[in-house]
Amino acid sequence: MSFRISALPIAHFAPLFTLSDDALIARGARHVVADRRPGYPCRVSLEDAAIGERLILVHHEHQAADTPFRAGHAVYIREAAMQAHPAPGEIPALFCHRVLSLRGFDAHDMMTAADLSPGDRLETAITAMLADPAVAYAHIHYAAPGCYAARADRLVEAAASV
């Protein structure tokens, strides 16, 4: 079984890049400058920001379904972010050195599974979680701060032709 990790869409955040510091603050967001690497994981490029790079720190509702699991958290978006499109089964490098939390949701957006995984074992953890037919998709979170990182969806395998 294969899966694909999805980054947040740049189009959702692009209007923020034109706002002044005061306008961002009025929206509950902030400009920040990366002062270490790793430490500022961009949810659009799925890359860590370089030291000195500007980002926007903003609240993002990553689980908008009207269920008890509705949730949001702060996310970093690099001003120079290019949209990431990981290949099927690809684990972006920024996950490999972090401990991650996986949260599996069913078709009704109810959490039905949860696990912790070292980043270097994330492929195995995602595959195992999505092997459960009750799990429709999974959210990946950075375990220590608890913030959303990306989404993983099962890919439907094409039936072999006979």
N, C-alpha and C positions, 0 to 999 in steps of 0.2 A: 504494500500500500504506500502511496506517495502522498505528500502534502505540499502546501505552498504557504510560506510566511508572507504576510502583507504588511507593508508600512502604511502609516497614515498618509492621506493624500495632501500634496503640497498646496493644491488649490484651496483647501480649507483654511490654510494659515497665511497665504500670500498677502491678503489685505492688511495683515498686521505689520508687515515689514515697512509700510509707508507711514506708520503712525509715530508721532513724537513720544518721548518718554512719558509726558503727562497724559497723553491720550491712551497709552498702554496701561498706565496705572489706573485710569478711570475704568478700564475693562478688567481690572484684576490681573494684569499681565506685567511683565518687566523685561527690559533688555538686561542681559547678563553677558559677561566676558569669561570665557573658559580660562581658568587659572591652573589647570592640571589636565593630564591625559593619562588614563581614561578618567572620566568623571562627569561628562556632559553628553550623554547618548541622545543623538537626534532621532526622533521617531519617524521622520520622513526619509532621510538618507540611510538610516540604520548604520550610521558611522559615528564614532566618537569625534567631538569637535577638537580641533587643534588648539593648543595654548594660544591665547590672544584672539581667538575667533569669537565673533558676536553671535548670540543666540537670543531667541525670545523664550521666556519661561511663561507658560500659560496653562490655565486649567482646561482640561479636555475631558468630556464625558465619553468614555470609551465603551460603556455599557448603558445605552440609552433606553433599553427596553423597560417597559413599565412592570417590573417585577421587583421582588425584594432585593435582587442582585444589581439593581441600577447603581452605577458607580462612575466616578470620575476622579482624576488626580492631575497633578502638575506634570507637564511634559516639556522637554526642550526641543526647539526647532532651530536648526542652524540657518542663518540668513542666506548662506550660499548653498543650501541643500538642493541636491538633485534627487528626484524621485527614485527610490529604490524599487527594483522589481526582481527580487530573488527568484532564481530558477526553482523548479520543483525539487524538494528535498534539500535545498541549500540552506545552510545555517550561516547568517551573517557573522563576520568575525567579532563584532562587538559583544556578542553573546557568549563567546567561548571562554572568557576569563571571569565570568560573573556567575553567581548562584541565582537561579531563576525559579519562579513559581509558575506552575501551569494550572489553569482553571478551565475545566471542561464544561461546556454548556450544551443543553439539549435543544431541540427544535423550538421550544417555548421559552428559550433564554433563561432557563433555570440551571444553576450550577449542579452538576451531577458527579463531578470528579475534581480532585485537586492533588497536586504533587509538587515536590521540590526536586530540582535537578541541577547538578553542576553544568555549566554551559557546554563543556566538552562532551557531555552525554545527552544534549538536548534532542538530537535527532531520534535517538532511541526512545526518549521519554514522550516526545510528540507522537511518534509512530504507535507506541503502546496505548496512549490515551485515545487517539483517533481510531484505534482498532475496535474500541467499544462502540457498537452501533447506536447506543443511547447518546453518545457524544457527537453533536453536530459540528462543533468548532471549539477551538481553545484560545484562550488569551494567555499571552506570555507577559509576566511581570518581573521586574527586578525585585528579588526577594527581600533584601534589606530595607530599601525605602518603600517598597510595596507599590511603586508606580508602574503603570502600563507601559509595555514595550512594543508589542506587536500582536498580530492575530495569526493563527494557523488554521488552515482549512484542509480537509481531506480532498484529494483529487480523485475523481471518478476514473478508474482505469478503463480504457477502451477494451471491449471484448475482443479476444483474438479471433481473427477470421479463419475459417476452416476451408 
